[in-house]
Structures are given as C-alpha cells and as structure tokens.
C-alpha cells in the first residue's frame, strides 16, 4: 500500500497541498496565496487560472518537501472555499469570467427579486438555505445575465458551472481532455439548487432561477470508492468536501450532537444532526455534513460568519496596522480590554443568525482614550462574540447544550482569542494536535474510499487534544459584555437604504 494521502485545500486566500500519514500526522505542507480582486464595493473575485496554477505549484512543492513521488500517494482528496462560483468552457478550459467569491454581494438584486414571491425562505424547505448573496445559484444567474455570450454558450453545452472543488477536480483529472465534471453533496448543498432530501438538482428551482441543468456537475458522494478520476498519472481522486464539512470530518465529529468551529477568513460552526435534516428557526443553515460511499447522507446545522480572519487581514492590508497577521495579538495584549469599543465587521452584510445584506461595518463606543491596541483587541473579540451568537442559535434549534467546543483553523493559534472565546461562551474550548483539520478531513474522505483507513474508528483514534482553554470570566461580566455586543450589532443593521 502507498504510504501517504494528499489533500488539496483550495481556500479563500490561498491554496495548500498537505500530505498525511496513517496516524493523521502532517508529513509536508506547501501553501501559496492568490490575488484578491475587488472591482467595486461589495464585489470580490479570484482569477480561476491563477488559482489552478497555485494548486499545481503547491502539489509539486508538497511532494518535494516530503521527498516523495506521486506513486507514494494512495489517494488525493479536495476541499475548497464553498459557494465561490466559476463558469468555464469545457472544450478549452478557459473561464468566461473571474470566479465570484462567496463574500461577494453583487447578487443582492437577484435575491431580492426572487424573494418577492415567498420571501427570503422561499426555497428553504427544499434546500435548507435562505435566499442570500452567499450562495452559488444567484452567482451563476448573474454570470448568465451579465457576461456576453455565456447563456448562448450554455445552450451549446460550451459553458459549465462549478464551485472551486469542481474546477480543481476537473483540471486535476484531465481538464479539456476528459476531466471529471463532478461535485459532492456538501458543495452541491451550498448552491441553493440541490434538494436536501433527494440529493439531486431541483428542476423547479432551476427553472425559477433560469439556470440550464446541463451546466451543472454530477453530484457524487464525499468519499467515493468509484473514484472521480486520476491525477498525476495514477493517483485516485476520490474525496471531496466543502471546507467546513471537511473540518467536521477532520475533527471526527461523527456523532449527532458533536460540533466544531473553524476560524479562517470567515468563521463556521457545524453541529452534526445525524441522518435528519433539521430545519432551523433561528437563522442557521441546514446543510449536508458528508456522505461516505453508499451510506446515507449525514446532515448538519451550520452558523456561517462572513468576516473573522478577514478582519485581521483588513487591519493589515488596508490600514497598515502591522506587517504579519499574527502580530494582531501582540498589539491586543498591550491593553487589558477593548476600552469599551465594539467592532462589528459587517463588510459583506451579516450572515448567521441575521442574514442582513444591508448591514455594514461599524466601530462603536469610540473615545479619545482608544488606541491601536484597543482596535486590535476589539477585532479579535468580534470573532468570539459572533461565535457566541451562532452557538446560542444552535442550542435553540437542536435542544442540545454544548459542553465543549472543538476548534480549528489558522486563528486558533491566537491564545488571547481562544481564552476570550472560552470566557464569552462559558464552555471549554479544545484545540486538537492537528489544527488544520480542513485538509485532514479531505484526506480522510479520500483515504476511506481506497481503504487506506478502514473505518471511522481508525480516524477517531487519530484525534488528540493539544490544548484546552477553560472559561475564567464571571457570569455578570460575560452578560454585560454580550449585551454591549448586541447593542453594537443593532447600530450596524439596515445601514444601506437599498
């Protein structure tokens, strides 16, 4: 048997290739950023060709760092920034337009038009999602309506759609020369186009959105023993999970009631609800957690927060507060608290539990006393407050009170943030040894498909605690701080007139 499993992690700001051994340990990692394109306010794009070039670079770099060849890989899994939308010509491999990123808000008019009949929850019973700019379907519609020649090309079967997983897998498995045009159930569940109960594209919704079915990829299991195709010669590509579902798998949250929170560009908490698609009454999303081979799909409730790590990047890139993102903690530690200010990072509106596209960012409570350290601390605290809002909604929807929160992603190495997170939640926060569980989950999905790992118990045995933060804040302080946050959110709401 080959010694290792590889995972492509195509994220919002960078692409990585990680190589894991049987114990889930990291053998090698290579990572490269790609350009963030902002054509106008509210628009966010990536160049799909640049992203694919970076993916190729990091695969090569990862293999070189590990000192191995492709023949040493048992399989490759893919995980990706979900909802980011690409439409391309399958005959040439050329995109018709830049990828429209999940944070992009240009489809607000399309969503509002669709919501005139049936409201924001018009399709929720079928798809588990509100009508929002976040999801892929309206982005596809925008490209069809606004990029010259694309709708006509779709009629000739010369325009196909995919989230970034589909784009990467298609290229990995041959591109114009027979590449597999596939996605998995988790990514399909983020389009507003897949019926959660049939796990197939919904013809009624496609008709309403005016999106040709022939553009859409085949929906496959997240871990597929039948394989999507081969990369690098003879390496099976057989695992595919949206990044947040991949982190759930990487955290081995395989039991109903188990939850994780991933701290990246945005923040995403998922609660495994087992074989039941639980409808949310408190602003959460109902989504597919994973589907392993022929086993039934497992579902999750998700709380999606648009801006967390991206706020730190904004302080770095737009305001030149520091040169490297990790320095935000150094400045935040220069002050004992946020000085009474709150930073509501509604740069793309507010996601869960509000779903208010007309909100915008705000810093409230400013006085002459406030300095750079206070703003850095308030930026970190904003992540923790938003997570608290999602956890509250999750407990209301599920009836399950969490006793601990498993965390992963780049920001979990910020110890100040993790302690404040435990304090404001009032429950322990637990970081595993392998904190980059998104790539690990994709590796697990691929490895299970080819028998590299035998079953879920193999994966559970790999999970190990690195550090736990215990809450140290008294109840009165916690309640007062959270009341202030809720007041600040109210100030950011309904900022736009249209």
Buried (B, 14 or more C-beta within 10 A) or exposed (E): EBBBBBBBBBBBBBBBBBBBBBEBEBBBBBBBEBEBBEEEEBBBBBBBBBBBBBBBBBBEBBBEBBEBEBEBBBBBBBBBBBBBBBBBBBEEBEBBBBBBBBBBBBBBEBBBEBBEEEEBBBBBEBBBBBBBBBBBBBBBBBBBEEBEEBBEBBEEEBBBBBBBBBBBBBBBBBBBEEBBBBBBBBBBBBBBBBBBEEBEBBEEBBEBBEBBEEBBBEBBBBBBBEBBBBBBEEBBBBBBBBBBBBBBBBBBBBEBBBBBBBBBBBBBBBBBBBEEBBBBEBBBBBBBBBBBBEEEBBBBBBBBBBBBBBBBBBBBEEEEBBEEBBBBBEBBEEBEEBBBBBBBBBBBBBBBBBBBBBBBBBBBBEEEEBEBBBBBBBBBBBBBBBBBBBBBBBBBBBEBEBEBBBBBBBBBBBEBBBBBBBBBBEBBBBBBEBBBBBBBBBBBBBBBBBEBBEEBEBBEEBBEEEBEBEBEBEEEEBEEBBEBBEEBBEBBBEBEEE
